[in-house]
């Protein structure tokens, strides 16, 4: 199915909307996890729960069978690479970035995921990149710079805005790598549930090792807020949404699938305003509008990626 046709498929439209809305909320929920438990352990618990949930969902739907639980070696290796890049590296950096930046700002910067997605898609999948896309990307980057300037001046004591921004950019690279790996032919050999269940499992295993090395023995908080956040991020923010996003990657390609990055920060910034007392000024309003306008220009100029 072409990207254009896929874009009009009701399943694709629903997947696009649901993913954008849910992921817009997860930035704030991630912020709620910071403090009681070291970031690495929070990531570990999220994807441990996601792995269990995805295997259960796959078994119920028939996408995973007990007599064929392990996919072929090439698919398992691909799942491992996706797990390490997307469900380990990406979220290890994101959780730490939110220690220094508001959840809404991290989401706005993360909207630039479309840029590395486009570059890596061009290199590995042959997706064309237009001049309009480059122009829009530069406009978006200018908006991000304005947001960072405001954040730097308004940051409370103890915050390290450049470090937070740097971690967010590293998370972008990891997430984009995982996205492109999901769009390749090897990943298409098995149902998304099978691929993601193993990717969650392998990612959680690596997260576990990193957490133990960096933060010592396992730590978990049974407070309703923390445990509820883990459950929400594992089941709603991962088990529900990553298969939907996998559908977008397969039907639209990595570049176009990242379009929901325009909606996600809008939701995240509104929630940040309501729950984190994020204060809007002329500078950050201009930065947010410039960033989103640049992304719209870039996305409208892109040719179908498949």
Secondary structure, 3 states (H helix, E strand, C coil): CCHHHHHHCHHHHHHHHHHHHHHHHHHHHHHHHECCECHHHHHHHHHHHHHHHHHHHHHHHCCCCHHHCCCCHHHHHHHHHHHHHHHHHHHHHHHHHCCCCCHHHHHHHHCCHHHHHHHHHHHHHCCCCCHHHHHHHHHHHHHHHHHHHHHHHHCCCCCCHHHHHHHHHHHHHHHHHHHHHHHCCHHHHCCHHHHHHHHHHHHHHHHHHHHHHHHCCCCCCCCHHHHHHHHHHHHHHHHHHHHHHHHHHHHHCHHHHHHHHHHHHHHHHHHHHHHCCCCCCHHHHHHHHHHHHHHHHHHHHCCCCC
